[in-house]
Amino acid sequence: MNEIFTQHGGKLSAAIKLFGGSSSDWLDLSTGINPREYPIPKINPEIWKNLPDEASFSDLEKAARNFWNIPGETSIISASGASALIALIPRVSPSKTVSIPSPTYSEHAISFRAADYRQIEENAEVQVIVNPNNPDGNVWNAEDVLKRHRKLTIIDESFCDTVKENSLIELSSLAGFIILKSFGKFWGLGGLRLGFALGLEQTLKPIRQALGPWQVSGPALNIGTLALKDLNWAHENRQFLEKQSARLDTLMNKHNAKVIGGTSLFRLYHVDKASSVFEKLALKKILSRTFNYNQSWLRLGMPGSRTNWLKLQEALLE
């Protein structure tokens, strides 16, 4: 199996090149993006024409503060996706050692290596925590995170919106802590590219200066603000995703896959040989996720629609 599929999800173009078909033929379960996306409203043409103004950023930040119950002393930076912040943060921090408990989301280590950091297990100046962890879904508590803290602690909560009680948002009010939030995953709009960094202004200042003005598009500001204000949609989708993940666990268990963990946006399974299952699904135009550090792990996102469930069920039977 091509190594490219073990790096991260969403490699649909590579899958098409290798296994054929067009994008409309494929069911992409390699990411943890909500299959029921937030309904995009009609956008005023002026938003496309004009540069984003301060009021647009302020409205988004107010909506984010209310949705995540962000402490009053915590500042907010919006950016074009959490990935942009993950790539930037190592380049604006003066430290040179980082601890990233593994296994976890690989882009953190990639970004720190690119900035010439030395990765060590303990007592590093910078800590990276993924909460809940990707791909196993393990959740961190504040006490354990505080014990690891030295100069800077980054808490990636990209998948935390399905169970908001797991959030460590209160740590964003402490010096040297940055909490990252992803918009695209829970709201199912990965292509919108919107993410947030939360922390004290003194901690976030280098990031703000490096990003510069207009770091988020006008349409993303508009859609993000509306979605963050829609608390009923968020509540209903948490329930929807819980049912989806339970159904997926039941289905995979019938096909001898053991549940390891995950969230209600993705599930991690132990199978006899992940590469074989990956290829079996890919031949039926279903993209899954495997890992180069564990040959028995298979991760699947939520199918969503009845048609997609049938496609997955049929592919597993053959």
N, C-alpha and C positions, 0 to 999 in steps of 0.2 A: 504494500500500500504506500502511496506517495506520502512522504513526510509532511508535506504542506498542510495536510488535513489534521495533523496533531498539534499545530501551533495555536490556532484559535478557530472559532466557528465563523460561519458566513462565507466560506470559500466556494460560493456557488459557481462562479465562472470557471474555476479549476475543475470542479466536478463535471460541469457540462463538457469541458474539453476532453476529459478522460472517459466519461461514461455516456456522453451524447445527450440529445434532447435540447430543449430550449428552457428558458427560465420558467415559463408557464407550466412545463411538465413536472417540475420539481417541487417537492415538499421539503423545505429547509427546517430541520429540527436540530441543527448544529449550534444554534444560538439560544440564549435565554430571553428572547424577546416575546412579549405578550402577543399571542395570535389574534386577540381581539383588540385592535388599536383604537385609540381615542378618536372619535369622529372629528375630522378636520373641518372647521367652519369656513364659510366663504370669506376670503380675505380682501379687505379694501385695497384696490389697486395702488393707492397712495403709499401703502406700507411697502410695496415692492419698489416704488420709485424713490422714496426718500431715505436718507440715512437714519438709522435708529437714533431717537433722541433720549435725553436723560429720563424723561417721564416713562418711556417704555421699559427701560431698565429698572426704574424704581417700582413700577407696577409688578413686574416679574418677581423682584426680590420680596416685595410685600406678600405676594401670594405664596412664595416659597417659605417665608418665615412662618406664615400661618399653617401651611400644610404640614411642615416638619416640626412645628413647635420649637423653633430655633430661639435660643436664649437671646435676650435683648442686647447683651454686650457683644454677641457674635456678629461678625461682618460676613457678607455674602459676595462671592464673585461668580458670575455666570460666564460660561465659555462654550465653545463649539464642541461639546461632548466631554465626558469624563476622560476619554482617552487623550484628548489634547492636554488636559491638566496632568495626567499621569506622565506624559512625555516631557512636560515643561518643568515640573517641580524639581527633579534632580539637578537641573541646570541653573536653578536660582538659589539653591541651598549651598552654604559654604562647607558643609560637612563632607566627609569622604569615606565613611563606612556605613553600611546599611545591613539590617537584619530583615529578612523576608521569610517567615515560616512557610515551609513547603509541605505538600504541594499546594499551589495556589495559582491565581491568574498570572500568566507568564509575562505580560507586558510590563509589570512593575520591575522585574529583574532586568528585562531588556533595556528599559529606560535608564536605570541606574548604571548598568554596565556601559551604556553609550556615553554617560557623563563621567566615566572613569572612577566610579565608586568601587570599593572593595567590599564584597559581600561576606559577612561573618555571621555566626549563629547567635552570639551573645554580646551584650555590652556595646552594641553599635551606636553611633551617634544618632542615626536615623532608624526608625522602626516602620515597617509597613504591615498593617493588619487588614485583612479582607473579611468583612463582617456583613452577612454570613459569607463563609468562605466559598470560593468557586474552585473546584467543582463539588466538594463534599457537603457543603451547606452548614458546616460547623459554625456555631455562634460564639462570639467572645463576650466576656463580661468586663465591666469597667475596672474592677480590681486587678485582674490579670494584665490588662493593657497598661494601667498606671505603673505596675511593677517593671514593665519593660521600657518605659519611657526614659529617654535621655535628653536630647536636644529637640528632636522633631519626631512626631508620630503622625503617620498618615493612615487614616482609617477609611478604607474604600467600602462604602455602603451602597454600591451600585444595585445590589439585589435585595435591599433591606425593606423595600416598600410593600412587599407582600405581607410582612408581619412587622408592623411599625414598632411594636413593643420591644423588638430586639435592637433597636437603634441605640447608639451611644452618643446621641446628639448633645447631651449635656457636657461632654468633654470638649466640645468646640469652644467653650467659654474659658478654657485654660490655655495658658501660654505654651506655644510649641505644638499645638494639635491642629491638624487639618482633617476635616471630614469631607469625603467626596461623595456626591450624589449624581446618579445618572438618570436622565429623563427618558431616554429612548426605550429602556427595557420594560418598565412597568406600564408605561403608556403605549407601548407597541409602536413607537415611531422612531426607530433607530436611524432612519435616514434624515431625520430633522437635525441631528447633531446639536444636542443641548446637554450641558452638565454644570455642576456647581461645586465650588470649594467653599467650605465654611470654617471660620476660625477667627481669632482676634485679628484686628487690623494690622497690628505690628507683625504678626506671623504671615499674613497674606500679602503684605505690601510688595515684596519682590515679585510675586506672581502677577499682581495687578499692573505693576510697571512693565513687566515683560509682555503682557498681553496687549497693552495699548488700547485705543478706543475702538468701538464698533466690533467687538470680538464675537458678537452674536448677531445673526441676521434679524431684520425686522419681522419677517414671517415667523421665525422661531420664537422671538420674544412674545409675539401676539398669541400664538398657539399654546406656548408653554404657560402663559399667564392664565388663559381660559381653562386649561386642563388642571392646573394646580388648584384653582378655585372650585372645581367640580368635585366636591367631597362625596356626593352620592355615587358618581361614576367609580371613584376609587373604592368605595365600600363594596359595591356590586361586583367589581372585578376581582377583589380579594376572594370573594365567595366563589366566583366562577373558576378562578385558578386553583383553589383548593380542591374543587370537584375534578378538575382536569388532571391534577397531579395524582390524586387517589385512583382515578380510573387508569392512568398510565401505569402505576405500580401494579395494579391488578392484572392488566394485560401482560406486562413483561414477566410477572411471576409465573404466568401460565406457560411462558416460553423459557423457563429455567434461568431467568435473570434474577439475581438477588439484589434487593435494594440496599445501597450503601448510604445514601442520603441525598442532599440537594435542597432545593427550595420549590415553591409551587410554580416557578418559572422554568426550572430544569430539574431533571432527576438523574442521579448517577447510579449505574448498575454494574454488578460484577457478572461477567459472562465468561464462558470457557476460552474464547479467543475473540477479542474485540475486533481485530482486523477482518475476520471472516464475516462477522455480523455487519460490520460497516460495508463491506463489499456486497453482501447479500441485499442490503437495503438500497445501496447506491445503484445496483442493477435495476431496481424498481423505481429509480428516481426519487429516493429519499436520502437526504444528507444528514448524517449523524456526526458525533464528535468522539474521537479517540485521543489517547494520550501517549506520548513517547516514553514516559516514565513508568507506565503501568499497562501492560499488554492485555489486562483483563477488564479494564474500565471502559464503559460506554456511557456517554451522556446524551440525553434526549430532551428536547424542548417539548412544549405542549402542542398537540396537533390542532386544536381549536374547533374546526368545523366538522360536521358529520362526514363530509366527503373525505377529509384528511384522515379521520379516524379509520374509515373503511380502507383507505389506501395503505395505512400502516398495518392494520390487522391482516390484510391479504398478503402483504409482503412478508410478514413474519411466519405465515402458514406455509409458504413455499420453501 
